[in-house]
Amino acid sequence: MGEAEVIPLRGAGGRPRPRPTPRRRSVTGPPPGVADHGTVTDGADGGMVDAGQGAGAPSSELVPAGPSELESAVGEVADFLRRRLGGRYPVDEFGFDPDLNEHVILPVLRPLYERWFRVETIGVENVPAEGGALLVANHSGTLPLDALMTVVATHDDLPTPRNLRMLAADLVFGMPGFGAVARKAGHTLACNPDAEKLLGAGELVGVWPEGFKGIGKAYADRYKLQRFGRGGFVSAALRTGVPIIPCSIVGAEEIYPKIGDLGPIARLLGVPYFPITPTWPLLGPLGLVPLPSKWYIEFGEPIRTDEFEPGSADDPMLVFNLTDQVRENIQQTLYRLLSGRRNAFLG
């Protein structure tokens, strides 16, 4: 197998999903008494339509306007395998593999996004089509599926698809298998040097400042934001002059309602918590299936940081105030979204 080409870091907007296979159209035979000369004409949808089916042809025969969906899928898989085996795919210095992300990782996540959680996005026009930007979101759900669904949202639902580069905790990259996949999906450690490098290169970067305190909180504390740390994400935005996009996610709190925590097992496994939910560990592996809550992801208006003086990132009071402003923006949006939904599963 060939080695992947390593390319310098650059902004990558991703690609839209493939268009659906052209629909089949009906073809009407010649009027009675008119000879059929086998004329081939252009179909209305751009395909070639054979109008010469003979006098005995049915009056409404479906003719494919292009390759079938199965043929297209097989062709895409074959092209993908040829690229992988030949090493003809780019990888940036963080390990991001856009080809693998586009053809393997995102397709795995889409059924959850589209059919299970039925995610609706709001305010997509607030995310810049290009250039660096820092997306800051609330965190919840016992397992970080909210972060993965936000990755799909920024790729599939924005007017200009973008690859969200998440900043993740050390624990993610220390887990066998998960760390390698996270790197190939474009994500890196939650540290200022990596964040500033990505933002400076024009990437869309995502951070969940609540960390494990957010995803591991009890169900009784749902939608109550935890501390946002020391504002490291604000410092990174100030140093690179990129806008901060508040992101509010409703629906993730209900997928694994955490009603307890087995602390001794968590310490034994070296994880922040070992949750007890209505289905886990009572139902075993079946308890890992998330409940099908209805999700909303809202992108708020950008908070500009390029208006501040150079060196503002070293002003602790400014960093604190901006951090509090982002947190309050997200909290108020969560309350508004919650007040407008009927229940957690119907929306």
Secondary structure, 3 states (H helix, E strand, C coil): CCCCEECCCCCCCCCCCCCCCCCCEEECCCCCCCCCCCCEEECCCCCEEECCCCCCCCCCEEECCCCCHHHHHHHHHHHHHHHHHHCCCEECCCCCCHHHHHHHHHHHHHHHHHHHCCCEEECHHHCCCCCCEEEEECCCCCCCHHHHHHHHHHHHCCCCCCCEEEEECHHHHHCCCHHHHHHHCCCEECCHHHHHHHHHCCCEEEECCCHHHHHCCCHHHCCCCCCCCCCHHHHHHHHHCCCEEEEEEECHHHCCCCCEECHHHHHHHCCCCCEECCCCCCCHHHHHCCCCCCCEEEECCCECCCCCCCCHHHCHHHHHHHHHHHHHHHHHHHHHHHHHCCCCCCC
